[in-house]
Amino acid sequence: MEMPSPYLIFLLLLLHQFTAVSSIGVNYGTIANNLPPPAQVAQFIKDKTIIDRVKIFDMNPDIIRGFANTGILLSVTVPNGDIAALANRRAARRWVTSNIKPFYPQTKINHILVGNEVLHWGDQNMITNLVPAMRAIHNALKRAGVGEIKVTTPHSLIILERSNPPSSAQFRTGWDQNILAPMLLFHRQSKSPFMVNPYPYFSWTPQNDRFTLFHRNHGIHDGPGGKVYTNMYDLLLDAVFTSMWKLGFPDVEIAVGEVGWPSAGDPGMTQTTVDNARWHNLNILKKAGSGVGTPLMPGHRFETFIFALFNENLKSGSIAERNFGLFRPDFSPVYDIGIMRGQSGGGVVKPAPVPVTGKQWCVPKAEAGNAALQSNIDYVCNNGINCGPIREGGPCFDPNTVRSHAAYLMNFYYQAKGYQSYNCDFSGTGVVTFSDPSKLDSH
């Protein structure tokens, strides 16, 4: 019997109401001169958002102190330049005494990240001392009575020698046995996650636009593995998993340290738009909460940190680098993915239906073409909605146009799923209106 595709399973699960709120994290970068004070940021996250964990890129005591008594989990980062010194056990114990003990448990520090993308950016001294420093800090935490804090380090996917197809993926020769195998052994022994930064954004090309941005597509068939991939995110995660499996560590948890998409970019960067950033991060949010996993890790939930909390105006590089934020410095959302409490832009879980008594409708956007609208019709009809009314002889068959039929089904689907705005997205071709489109609806 042929198993349903992972993409179909993903869609079906998204269309069901989840019974528990799943966690979502965010990276709180501070390369800016216009950000609010840390205590105000922490209070905003606690009171106004569904974010329950935050990752920072340093050991800023003001930020660590700002999250005290909020209940928000905080991941802190040892600077890359401190790694070599902390490979010494005595130095690691002093570091824990000075940098962790004064704040814990008032601030719920749950991860210590030893450096950031060290294999990508670090010199040989940092790389050589990375695993020893991780072990030394872990032992120091246990000695200090706070061994529940986990030690890990985030990796860019430069650690992969190849990733596509996932069945052929493997870690870079040299790093695999000398660095990553001992590191994965440490993670297994300490029950800490292997953290990676899988950015579909960095793999984007005009040719793979739909694949990197979670739009419907024909998928990539991994012949040797017998799997089908319909988005770059799953492909990258499974490439990491395969590489771990080939070293003998398929049991180590994977955490997503960074993933995001910029909402603006330099002229000519057509992929860096608000719509693309919103749609990408909405799907990351849904993936984090769905528990669908990936083709090689079905049913798996990944601890996930979206990049980033704020747009950071002093970051170097392209305009895109300064526009990864979910929020502006005044706390206004750059776009809505349902991360604000009480909003339904497509957050981690489907909120309870809102009683709107027929005063909201989902309609096609004016610029939506017939091909996209026909795709919407096919999608709705294949996902449990009765399409009889638009068939010949049905009460909504006339007018017999693709736009009219799509309007009826998109609205029916939106209402049947509880009036949640993300159920009127349809890959950017639908919009919610408060004016009765009776000419497009037979009811």
Secondary structure as GFF3:
##gff-version 3
##sequence-region A 1 443
A	DSSP	alpha_helix	6	14	.	.	.	ID=ss1
A	DSSP	beta_strand	25	28	.	.	.	ID=ss2
A	DSSP	alpha_helix	38	48	.	.	.	ID=ss3
A	DSSP	beta_strand	53	56	.	.	.	ID=ss4
A	DSSP	alpha_helix	61	66	.	.	.	ID=ss5
A	DSSP	beta_strand	73	78	.	.	.	ID=ss6
A	DSSP	three_ten_helix	80	82	.	.	.	ID=ss7
A	DSSP	alpha_helix	83	86	.	.	.	ID=ss8
A	DSSP	alpha_helix	89	99	.	.	.	ID=ss9
A	DSSP	beta_strand	108	114	.	.	.	ID=ss10
A	DSSP	alpha_helix	118	121	.	.	.	ID=ss11
A	DSSP	alpha_helix	124	143	.	.	.	ID=ss12
A	DSSP	beta_strand	150	152	.	.	.	ID=ss13
A	DSSP	beta_strand	154	156	.	.	.	ID=ss14
A	DSSP	three_ten_helix	157	159	.	.	.	ID=ss15
A	DSSP	beta_strand	160	162	.	.	.	ID=ss16
A	DSSP	three_ten_helix	166	168	.	.	.	ID=ss17
A	DSSP	beta_strand	170	171	.	.	.	ID=ss18
A	DSSP	alpha_helix	175	175	.	.	.	ID=ss19
A	DSSP	pi_helix	176	180	.	.	.	ID=ss20
A	DSSP	alpha_helix	181	190	.	.	.	ID=ss21
A	DSSP	beta_strand	194	197	.	.	.	ID=ss22
A	DSSP	three_ten_helix	200	203	.	.	.	ID=ss23
A	DSSP	three_ten_helix	206	208	.	.	.	ID=ss24
A	DSSP	alpha_helix	209	212	.	.	.	ID=ss25
A	DSSP	beta_strand	220	222	.	.	.	ID=ss26
A	DSSP	beta_strand	227	229	.	.	.	ID=ss27
A	DSSP	alpha_helix	232	246	.	.	.	ID=ss28
A	DSSP	beta_strand	254	259	.	.	.	ID=ss29
A	DSSP	alpha_helix	274	290	.	.	.	ID=ss30
A	DSSP	beta_strand	304	307	.	.	.	ID=ss31
A	DSSP	three_ten_helix	319	322	.	.	.	ID=ss32
A	DSSP	beta_strand	361	364	.	.	.	ID=ss33
A	DSSP	alpha_helix	370	381	.	.	.	ID=ss34
A	DSSP	three_ten_helix	388	390	.	.	.	ID=ss35
A	DSSP	alpha_helix	402	416	.	.	.	ID=ss36
A	DSSP	three_ten_helix	421	424	.	.	.	ID=ss37
A	DSSP	beta_strand	430	433	.	.	.	ID=ss38
A	DSSP	three_ten_helix	438	440	.	.	.	ID=ss39
###
